[in-house]
Amino acid sequence: MSFPILQKYLARLSDATGAASSIWLDHEGKAQGRFFNCTMSSAFQPIRQLDSGAVLAYEGLARSVSAQDQGLSLWKLLDHAASDDESIELDRLCRMLHAINFFRQAGQGDTALYLNVHDRLLSAVSSNHGHAFRRILDALELPLERVVLQLPAATPQQGWLLNYVSDNYRRNGFRFAVNVNSPRDGLGVLERLRPDVFKLDVRELQDKAGLAELLQRCAASRVEVVFKRLETPQHLATLRELGAAAGVSLLVQGYLLDEPRAALLQEPARQAA
């Protein structure tokens, strides 16, 4: 699928340079940006359906660009050095870069794009969350319904912030995912926030009863569940057993299946388990 307005914007970016613009294109056509003294770009990790192996979505990840490294996580490099305002600025720059680098590629098909929302952005309660990013997507005529904003796991004291932010994103037309630390946390969030997606760490699978209840209730509410950080064959086998026992289809993401890459997978690789 091509996006004519985005292509015109990319044509203008191709004439920009890193010194003259906050966003520019490299020699391969990838959008890059600058934060502090770091040049950054996007990598995408697939989210697959466990049963079929088909890629249904990608998560956008910020990576540094340097001849001395292979693309380090920018948040690990800069998060503790940045103030709250600077982290919010980085968060928004990342979403802009990922959207450009995702939708400019032919291999996206009809897959969704998951974009992280940094936990510091939750505290910016005076802002209209999602409004500025929606204006960018609308201006580039990019499909809002294919963007999923990922909210971080919150402490009980931050519950009201999650309520505020998620409601704001929904009113701006975004789907949203919520990271939870355990199935029990997910059950507590399900009715309160009505998310479109839950994301759970595959390393937190001890509460089998809680997992089964969460999966069944999510299936009834048409809420997807993504198990992230899938890195061992043992965890993969456990998830297969869990999905079969619950009678639901699970979504998975992790280095056991895919490493983050700048280029999206083409059709044969997208369908490979």
N, C-alpha and C positions, 0 to 999 in steps of 0.2 A: 504494500500500500504506500503510495506517495502522498506527500503533503506539500502542495505548491507554495504556500506562504512560507513554510519552513525552508524550502529549497531557495527561495528568494533571499531569505535571511542568511542562509549559509553562504550564498554568493557574495553578499556584502561582507560577511566575516572573513571570507577568503582574501579580501584586500586589506584586512586589518593585521596588525602585528602585536606581539606581546607587550611592546613598549607603549603602544597607542590605545590599547583596548583592554578591558578586564576579561574579555572572552575572545578567543581567536581560533583559527583552524591550523593544525599542523600539516606537514606535507602529505599525510595520509587522509586528510579530511576530517580528523577527529577534533572535536572542540576541546580546548584547554582553557584553564583559568589560572589566576594567581591569588594566593593567600599568604600574607607575610612575604617571605622570600621563596616560597615553594610554588612550583608549577604543578598543576594537578589536572587529572583527566578522569575518565570513567572506566570501570570494569563491571561486568555483569555476570552474576552467578545464577544459573537456571534453578527454577522451582519445578519439580517433576511430579507427575502422578505416580504413586508407588507401583500400582498394578501394571500399568502399560509402559511406564518410562517416558511418556510424552511430556514435553516441556509446555507448561501452561503459563509460566510467568518468569520474570527475571528480577533479581534485586540489584539495584544500582549501588555501586560501592566507589568511594573516592580513593584514588591512587595517585601517589606522587609520580612525577615524570623527571627522570634523571638518568644520565649515562652511567651513574655509579650504582644504581639499584634496579630491581626488577619490578618496581611499583609497590612501594610500602603504603600501608594504611595511613592516610593523612590524619585521621583522628588520633591515632596513637602517637603521631609525631607532634601534633599541635594542640591537642585538647587541653592539656594542663597549662600550656603557656598562654592560652587565649582567655580573655575576659568573657563575661556572659554575653555582652553585646557583640564581641568578635566571633564567638561561637555561633550565635544566631546568624550573623552575616555569612559565616562559612556554611552553615546548614542550608541557607537559601541559595548560595552559589552552587553547592553540590546538586541540589534538586534541578536547578536550571541546566547545568552541564549534563546531567544524566538524561533529562528529557530530550535535549538536543541530540546527544550521542545515541540514544535508543531509537527515536523515531526517524532519524536520518538513514537507518540501516534497512536494507531490503529484507533481511532475515527475520524481522520481528513477527511477521504474520499477524495474527490477532491476539498474541500474548499480552499479558498485563505487565506493567512496570511498578515494582515495589520501591518506594523511596522512604528512607529513614527520616524521622523527626527526632532531633537531639533532645535529651531530657531538659537541657537548659531552656529550650524554646517553650516548654510547658509553663515556665514561670512568667513568660511574657504575656500575662493575662489581659493587658490593656490593648493588645493588638487584635485585629480581625484575622484570626488564624486561617490561612488558606486563601484569603481574598487576593493577595498580591500574586501568588503563584497561579491562581485561576486566571487572573488577567493576562499573565504571560502565555498560558496555554491557549486561551481564547484568541489572543492576538496572533499566535502562530497557527491557529486552527488545528490544534492537536486534540485528540479525543480524551476528554476528561474522564470518561467512564473506564478507561483502561489504566488509570493511575490509582494505585493503592498507597495511602500514606500510613507508614508504620509508626505507631506510638510506642514509646519505651515502657518497660515494666515500671509500675509506680508503687510507692509505699502506701499503706493505709491512709497516712496523712495527706497524700497527694491525690486521693480519690476524687475530690471535687475538681481538681485541675483536669484530670482525665475527662470528667463529665463535660466541663466547659469546652475543652479543646475538641473533643470528638463531636459534640453537638455543632460546633462552629464549622468543622470540616464537612459534616453532613449537609449543613445548610448551604455550603458553598459547592455542593455537588460531588464531593469526593467520596470514594469508598475508603475505609480505613481498617487497618489491622492493629491488634493489641498484643504486645509481648506479655506473657504471664510467666511467673516463676514456677507454678505448679498447677496441676489440674484443679485443685480446690480453689486456687485464686481465679482460674478461668471460670469456674461455676459461679463465683461471686460476681464476676464482671459481666457475665453473659446477659442477664436480665437487665442489669443497670445501664449498660452502654449499647447493647445490641450491635456489636461489631460485625463487620463482614468477614473477618478472618481472625483466628487466633494463631500465634506463633509460640511454640514450646521448644525448649532445649531437649534434644533427644537423650541427653545424659540424665534427665530427670524423669525416669520411667518407673520408679519404685512403687508408686501408688497406682496399682493396676485397677482397683475398684473405682478410684476417682477418674482415671483415664477413660474407662469404659463408660461411666456416666456422662463425662464431658463429651465424648465422641457421639454418643446417642442423642444427647440433647442438642448438640450442634447440628447433627444431621437433620433433626426435626425442625430446626430453626433456619436451615440452609446457610449455616455458618461454616466456612472452610477451616480446616486445621492443618497448619504447616509445621512439620517437625524439622527444626534447623540443627545445624552442626552435626550432620550425619557423617561420621568419619571412620567407623569400624564395621566390618562384616557382622559382628555380634549385634550391634545396634540395628543393623538392617534386618537381620533375622527376627529380632524382637518386634520390630515394627510390623513385619509381615504377619506375625502371629497375632499381634494386637488388632490389626485391621481385619483379619479373618474372623477373629472372635467377636469383634463388634459389628461385623457385617457392613463396614463403611470403607470408602476409598480415602486413603491418606495422601497428603502431599508432603514431599521431602525435599531437603536442600542440604548440601554439604560437600566437602572435599572428596568423600568416597566416590561420589558420582561425577562431580564437575568442579574444576577450578575456575575462579573468576577470570574472564577474558574481556578484552576490549571489543572483540567482534562477536556478534550473536551467532548462535549455531545455525547452520543451514538445515534444510528439512530432514535429510537422513539421520543426522546427529541428534536433531530435536526429538525424533521418535525412538531413539535407541535407549534401552534400559541400562 
